[in-house]
Amino acid sequence: MGQQSRTGSPLSHFLRLPFPAPLLLLLSLPLLYAVSLLLLLPSSPFRRPLRTSFPCGASPIDLSAGRWARRSTLTAPLYDASCPFHRNAWNCLRNARDGMDSINSWAWIPDRCGGAPVPRIDPAAFLGTVRGKKIGFVGDSLNENFLVAFLCTLRSADGGAKKWKRKRAWRGGYFPKFDVVVAYHRAVLLANYTWQPVDSSSQLGKDGIKGIYKVDIDIPADDWAIVTKFYDVLILNTGHWWGADKFPKETPLVFYKGGKPVDPPLGIFAGLEIVLKSTISYIEKEVPKKTIKFWRTQSPRHFFRGEWDRNGSCLSSDLLREEELDSWFDPKNKGVNKEAREVNSLIQQALLGTSISLLNLTHLSEFRSDAHPAIWLGKKDAVSIWGQDCMHWCLPGLPDTWVDILAAQIMYNFEGI
C-alpha cells in the first residue's frame, strides 16, 4: 500500500512533469488554432448554419398556409399610375378601375408569422443587398405582369431608373444608383417553336388544319437560352399557353425531337411534361450553380360562367372563401379555371431533386377573385374584342404581395452567401 501511494497514478505522474504551466499553455495554442480552423471549413460537419430560421415570407410554407386580412391602417402602394414601366391594360389606377383601394387593402398573413403579414419590401434595402446583380424573369405574360410590379416598386428607391432592353429582353429596367438590372424575356412555351403554314405542313388537308406550330421539345427558346449565364437570379414560368384556347385544332402544336416529329404524336399536356423535363435538365447543366433559381407556379384565373371568349366574367369585389377554392380550381370539377392546378402537378413533379426552388404563389392567389382588370382595360373596344381580363392582375395589386415574397426569398439567399 505504501509503495503504491508513493508511486501514484499515471495522472499524478503527468501533473508532476517538469514543465511550468505557462509553457504547457503555450504548447497547446497551435492545437487549439488547428481545431478552430477545422470548425470554420465549409465542408466541416461541425460548421453551424449562419441562420436557424426563415424571416416571414421567406419560407415555402408561408405561401401555402395563411390567410388574407384587411390591413389595420390603409397604406398607399409604393407606386402609382405614372410609373413608366406600366403596361396599359394592367394600369388599373389610370384606367379608373372600381375598388382599387379595397384591392390594395389586403395583406397575406402566413400561419407561421404569429399574426403578422409578410413584410412590405424596403426597395432601397433590397437594391442595396443585390447591388451589382442582375435579375431575370423568363416565361409568359404572367411573369411580365410580375416584372412590371417589381420594376415599379424598385423605382420608388431610384428615380433615375431607365428602361432596359438588351440581351433580347422583351422589357426591363436598369437602376443606376445600385447598378441593378431587372428584365423579362418572353418565352411562352420555354421551348423553341415556329409556325409552319399548310403549304409546308405534313398535316395538309387534314381536318381543316391551316398549319402547325412546330415545338422542338429538346431545344430551349433563344430568347432566354442565350442569357443563362448573365443573370444572378432567374424566375421562370410557363403554363398559360398550353391549352386549346391558344392552339386550337386548326393550328395545333406538333412536337419534334432531334428535328423529327415525335411518334406517336403527343397530346398537349404530354408535350408540356416533356418540355418541362427537357428545360429543367438544360437549366441544371447550363445555368451556373451560384445562380439563384426559382420556378413560379401558375397564376390562377377567375373566369365565372364561361371562358374568356365566352363571356366569362370577374366583376367581383369579394375574395373567395377557403371552402370555395376547390369548387373553382380542382381539376376533378372540370371547371374553366382548372389549368393552374393541372400544370402545377407537372411542375412539382419535374422539379423534384433539382436545384430550382418552387415559388408557389398559386394558393394565396386563388382567393383573389377581386383583383383582375376585368373590364377596365384602357381601350374602348378591348372587352368586345378580347373579353374581360380575368387572368392578369391589376397594378398596383396582388403582384405587389408576390414582390414582397420574392424579395424576402432573394434577400434570404444573398444574405446567406
Disulfide bonds with the S-S distance in Angstrom:
Cys56-Cys113 2.13
Cys83-Cys152 2.09
Cys92-Cys394 2.06
Cys314-Cys390 2.21
